[in-house]
Amino acid sequence: MAKVETITIPLETYKCLREHLIKANELFKSLGAIGSVKAPKQSPRETKKQGIDRYKKLIESGQRGTKPDYLKK
């Protein structure tokens, strides 16, 4: 078991530390880091039928297919 030690600090230093702690807490709350951390919902995966329908619609509309940005040079 860890030994607990106490120290005394001036009241001015205590108030300064308290203000910094409050500001840091507000900052973390604004970022959503405190409390229940939830991962963003994943979009549902496209089914095979939905993919086929999407390609049929593209073919029927006559739109030209393009490469994804990461494949373009």
NORJODA-V389268 format. One record per backbone hydrogen bond with DSSP energy under -0.5 kcal/mol. NH is the residue of the N-H (numbers start at 1). CO is the residue of the C=O. E is the energy in kcal/mol with one decimal. If there is no record, write none. Layout:
nh-><NH	NH>
co-><CO	CO>
e-><E	E>
//
This chain:
nh-><14	15	16	17	18	19	20	21	22	23	24	25	26	27	28	29	30	31	32	32	33	34	37	38	51	52	53	54	55	56	57	58	59	60	61	62	62	63	71	72	72>
co-><10	11	12	13	14	15	16	17	18	19	20	21	22	23	24	25	26	27	28	29	28	28	35	36	47	48	49	50	51	52	53	54	55	56	57	58	59	58	68	68	69>
e-><-2.1	-2.4	-2.0	-2.6	-2.5	-2.3	-2.1	-2.3	-2.4	-2.4	-2.5	-2.3	-2.3	-2.2	-2.5	-2.3	-2.2	-1.4	-0.8	-0.7	-2.2	-0.6	-0.6	-0.7	-2.2	-2.4	-2.6	-2.2	-2.2	-2.5	-2.3	-1.9	-2.4	-2.7	-2.0	-0.8	-0.6	-1.3	-1.7	-0.8	-0.8>
//
